[in-house]
């Protein structure tokens, strides 16, 4: 849902919410960044909740530029929504800037809104210095889709006997593929890179909060991807590797849990899903994020409305199986442990404690800068336009500059 018409409709809906919805004392106005098919599924959930006749019904307002809108209303103090869905990496920064309200009162009156009832990593992103500022909706993860027919064609089905494809197994396909076929694509490749860095014991920041991009772990992970590309095993630069997987030209596609929505629409695509590839089958991390509910600082939000928000979040905890239709992993333990969730492909990632532990969320305050900087250089590095060393140094410098500019502007 990224065409101009739908963008306009989303912007118009948001403007209407700013002008009228946020001032309505009898409903909960909730802003979200859900501009794709997931927005329609959230609409369905909200409708299901409102059908229960709550004291405070929910109005779902989709923003195509959520974070810009949030900063706008927070600076003016007018039109602040009652509730928002934001990404995990925004929580720490928003809290540091004094933009979030803690959820202590909500959690006190609704004791089921607690850590034990959610996926641990998704809960932890909302905890800043011991206070809880967010309740998780889901985890959405980088995963590996595989073409079952191509694996059989190239006698590679055994690669997934342990549910983890390794770099060595990818490299073993060198010289064995027909012209026009590729082992992997470059979809969501920055997420793959970051997962490999964690596999190697690295991170994107140190204990003092400084970015750590130009590191030995990052260099080793990036070089491994370069080696795959240089062997002709990665889809070419400028080609749509995502579409090539759908066209049965790629054995393994690194993408998100949500991509299954599109893959299911391809009639002749016989595919499955597993963990993202790693150096070692005993040490793998599926780089993840989460959508979380948070309350922006708002003096006009009444105690009664906060309890209405708590009622809604409790309902979501009990009824978010609908959200699995968006290709997401509901964070609610009651939902992801239910038999109904087993019918969804992404339930693979909650099927054991090992799989749950593999879901790695970066909680670095400046994660957004890190991902943006890596995305700026990664294709040039992968396809030989820039050396690994120069690319990582450029990304490191860019993040440092962005952080300095951000602090200077506060």
Secondary structure, DSSP 8 states (H G I E B T S, - for coil): --SHHHHHHHHHHHHHHHHTGGG-TTEEEEEE---SHHHHHHHHHHHHHHTT--SSEEEEEE-TTHHHHHHHHHHH-SS--SEEEEEGGGHHHHHHTT-B---HHHHHH-TTSSGGGB-HHHHHTTEETTEE--EE-EEEEEEEEEEHHHHHHTT-GGGGTTS--BHHHHHTTTTTS-TT-EEE--TTHHHHHHHHHHHTT--SB-TTS-B--SSHHHHHHHHHHHHHHHTT-B--TTS-HHHHHHTT-EEEEEEEGGGHHHHTT-TT--EEEE---BSBTTB--EEEE-EEEE-B--TT--HHHHHHHHHHHHHHHHHGGGGGGGT-EE-BHHHHTSGGGGGSGGGGGGSSHHHHHHEEE---TTHHHHHHHHHHHHHHHHTTSS-HHHHHHHHHHHHHHHHHHHHHT-
